[in-house]
Amino acid sequence: MKKVGLGIIGCGWAARDLYEPAFRFLKNGRIVAVMDIDESKARFLKELYNVPRCYTNLDEMLRDKEVDAVVVLTPPHHHLEPVVKSAEAGKHVYCEKPMAPTIEEADRMIEACRKSDVKFMIAFMKRFNRSFRFVKDLIDKGQLGSVFELRARWDNARVKRMPESQYRLKLISGGGFLQEDGSHALDICRWWLGEVEEINAYIAIVAPDRHETEDVACVTMKHKGGAISTLHITMITHRTGEESYELFGTKGTLVMRWLYHSSRSPEPALIHLYRNSREVQDLTLSSSWNPLQELRSNWQYLRELEHFCYCILHDVEPYCTGEDGRAVVEMVNAAYLSAWKNERIRLPLKKVPDLREFFTELRSRSPWSLGEIEWSSWY
Ligand SMILES: NC(=O)c1ccc[n+]([C@@H]2O[C@H](COP(=O)([O-])OP(=O)(O)OC[C@H]3O[C@@H](n4cnc5c(N)ncnc54)[C@H](O)[C@@H]3O)[C@@H](O)[C@H]2O)c1
C-alpha cells in the first residue's frame, strides 16, 4: 500500500503524547521527518518514533522530497508560517486547532493552500470519534425531530501554575481556554446544528494572578435554522475532563456524556435518549475487550490522520476543511468581542479589534485570585 510521507512540525506535548498511538498505528502514512525550533525536542521525537531525519529549519525540511505532507503541531500563534510555507512548497497540510488567533491569519492559510492546490485539513478530532459521529447521524436522520437546543459543557481542571514556557493562557497566543479547548465544542455545535449567526458571551479570568486570558467562558449562539446552543467551559474546577452535550429535539432529548475526557479515553460516551417523558433508551456504543484493538480501530487522532492520508491518496476533500477551522476562529473572536463590548454579535464578523486591551482590562478588574491554591490536574 502506498503511504503518505509525513513531516511533523512542532515536537511538543501533542506530538509526543497525544498523537503517539496515531503515529504508531497509522497504516496509510509514515513519519519521514520531524522538525522543531528546539533541537532537543526534535531529536527526542526522532528517537521515539524511529524517524529517519530531524530538522530545526523549516525550509530545509520542506526541501525533503520524501515529505508529501506536514502535520502542524506548533502553538496556535505559530501555525501561520508553517502552513503557508508548506503549502507554497507543494506539501499537503494537516493543522491542529485552533487554526489561528485571527480570521486574517486563517484566510491567509486557506488562500495559500488553495493557490497551491494542496489538501488542507483542520484537526477537529471529535468529528472522528464514533460517539460524536453516531449522534451526528441520529440528528441528520431526524431521530430527534427538529433540534432546537444544545447545551454543551466542558469542565477540565488545570489549576497548577503553567510553566513559563507554556503558551496557553498567555496574551501572545491570542486567546485563552475558550480558544484552546472551547474550539472543539464550538465546532461540534456548528457541525451538529449548522452555521451560527449570532453570539453572546460572558468571559472571566478567575486566576488573574496566573492567567493573562480567560479561564472561564459562557457562550450562547443562535444558529441560522433558529436553534440555540450554549457552551459552558471552565478550567477552575475540582473535576477533570467532564464533558457533556444535551440535545433537545421535538421527538427526543439526548444526553451524551463522558465521565472522563472524550479525548483521552477510548471508551465510548454514555448516550441516553429520552422520549415521551418516561421512555429511556441506552444508546451507548460497545467497545472491545482489547484496549490495543480499541486504539487501532477507534482512536480519534488515528482516524483523523488516516482520513487525511486517505484524502491525499484518493484526491478527496477532507471532512474538516480550512473553512471549518476559520468558522471556529470567527466564533471565538465574536465571543471575545461580545464579552468586551457587552453586545450580541452578528456573524459574519467584519473586523476584530486588538483584544489585548480587552484581556488586560478583564484581568485587572477580576475580583478573584487563586493565590497559592493548586490542586492536582492532568495537565
Ligand atoms: N486536538 C487536541 O486534543 C489537542 C490537544 C493538545 C494540543 N493541541 C494543539 O496542538 C498544538 C500544539 O500543542 P502542544 O500542547 O503540543 O504545545 P507545546 O508547547 O507542548 O509544543 C509546541 C512545540 O512547537 C515548537 N515550536 C514553536 N514554534 C515553532 C515553530 N515556529 N516551528 C517549529 N516548531 C515550533 C515548540 O518548540 C514546541 O516543541 C496546538 O495547536 C494545540 O492547540 C490539540
Ligand as a Chemical Component Dictionary entry (heavy atoms), coordinates in Angstrom:
data_LIG
# 
_chem_comp.id                   LIG 
_chem_comp.type                 NON-POLYMER 
_chem_comp.pdbx_formal_charge   0 
_chem_comp.three_letter_code    LIG 
# 
loop_
_chem_comp_atom.comp_id 
_chem_comp_atom.atom_id 
_chem_comp_atom.alt_atom_id 
_chem_comp_atom.type_symbol 
_chem_comp_atom.charge 
_chem_comp_atom.model_Cartn_x 
_chem_comp_atom.model_Cartn_y 
_chem_comp_atom.model_Cartn_z 
_chem_comp_atom.pdbx_ordinal 
LIG N1  N1  N 0  -6.735 18.244 19.455 1  
LIG C1  C1  C 0  -6.343 18.174 20.697 2  
LIG O1  O1  O 0  -6.918 17.454 21.501 3  
LIG C2  C2  C 0  -5.150 18.953 21.142 4  
LIG C3  C3  C 0  -4.619 18.752 22.415 5  
LIG C4  C4  C 0  -3.459 19.454 22.761 6  
LIG C5  C5  C 0  -2.901 20.353 21.881 7  
LIG N2  N2  N 1  -3.483 20.562 20.662 8  
LIG C6  C6  C 0  -2.928 21.541 19.735 9  
LIG O2  O2  O 0  -1.653 21.113 19.273 10 
LIG C7  C7  C 0  -0.809 22.231 19.081 11 
LIG C8  C8  C 0  0.458  22.043 19.914 12 
LIG O3  O3  O 0  0.154  21.924 21.284 13 
LIG P1  P1  P 0  1.217  21.335 22.328 14 
LIG O4  O4  O 0  0.485  21.088 23.581 15 
LIG O5  O5  O -1 1.982  20.217 21.719 16 
LIG O6  O6  O 0  2.201  22.582 22.514 17 
LIG P2  P2  P 0  3.700  22.527 23.066 18 
LIG O7  O7  O 0  4.008  23.904 23.520 19 
LIG O8  O8  O 0  3.883  21.399 24.018 20 
LIG O9  O9  O 0  4.565  22.162 21.772 21 
LIG C9  C9  C 0  4.736  23.037 20.710 22 
LIG C10 C10 C 0  6.084  22.750 20.051 23 
LIG O10 O10 O 0  6.205  23.582 18.905 24 
LIG C11 C11 C 0  7.535  24.090 18.865 25 
LIG N3  N3  N 0  7.526  25.319 18.076 26 
LIG C12 C12 C 0  7.119  26.562 18.445 27 
LIG N4  N4  N 0  7.224  27.401 17.406 28 
LIG C13 C13 C 0  7.681  26.668 16.352 29 
LIG C14 C14 C 0  7.972  26.970 15.006 30 
LIG N5  N5  N 0  7.804  28.202 14.510 31 
LIG N6  N6  N 0  8.448  25.989 14.212 32 
LIG C15 C15 C 0  8.630  24.729 14.697 33 
LIG N7  N7  N 0  8.382  24.395 15.970 34 
LIG C16 C16 C 0  7.898  25.349 16.786 35 
LIG C17 C17 C 0  7.934  24.279 20.313 36 
LIG O11 O11 O 0  9.353  24.282 20.464 37 
LIG C18 C18 C 0  7.288  23.052 20.957 38 
LIG O12 O12 O 0  8.137  21.945 20.972 39 
LIG C19 C19 C 0  -1.648 23.462 19.465 40 
LIG O13 O13 O 0  -2.253 23.998 18.334 41 
LIG C20 C20 C 0  -2.704 22.881 20.395 42 
LIG O14 O14 O 0  -3.883 23.631 20.447 43 
LIG C21 C21 C 0  -4.576 19.869 20.277 44 
# 
loop_
_chem_comp_bond.comp_id 
_chem_comp_bond.atom_id_1 
_chem_comp_bond.atom_id_2 
_chem_comp_bond.value_order 
_chem_comp_bond.pdbx_ordinal 
LIG N1  C1  SING 1  
LIG C1  O1  DOUB 2  
LIG C1  C2  SING 3  
LIG C2  C3  SING 4  
LIG C2  C21 DOUB 5  
LIG C3  C4  DOUB 6  
LIG C4  C5  SING 7  
LIG C5  N2  DOUB 8  
LIG N2  C6  SING 9  
LIG N2  C21 SING 10 
LIG C6  O2  SING 11 
LIG C6  C20 SING 12 
LIG O2  C7  SING 13 
LIG C7  C8  SING 14 
LIG C7  C19 SING 15 
LIG C8  O3  SING 16 
LIG O3  P1  SING 17 
LIG P1  O4  DOUB 18 
LIG P1  O5  SING 19 
LIG P1  O6  SING 20 
LIG O6  P2  SING 21 
LIG P2  O7  DOUB 22 
LIG P2  O8  SING 23 
LIG P2  O9  SING 24 
LIG O9  C9  SING 25 
LIG C9  C10 SING 26 
LIG C10 O10 SING 27 
LIG C10 C18 SING 28 
LIG O10 C11 SING 29 
LIG C11 N3  SING 30 
LIG C11 C17 SING 31 
LIG N3  C12 SING 32 
LIG N3  C16 SING 33 
LIG C12 N4  DOUB 34 
LIG N4  C13 SING 35 
LIG C13 C14 SING 36 
LIG C13 C16 DOUB 37 
LIG C14 N5  SING 38 
LIG C14 N6  DOUB 39 
LIG N6  C15 SING 40 
LIG C15 N7  DOUB 41 
LIG N7  C16 SING 42 
LIG C17 O11 SING 43 
LIG C17 C18 SING 44 
LIG C18 O12 SING 45 
LIG C19 O13 SING 46 
LIG C19 C20 SING 47 
LIG C20 O14 SING 48 
# 
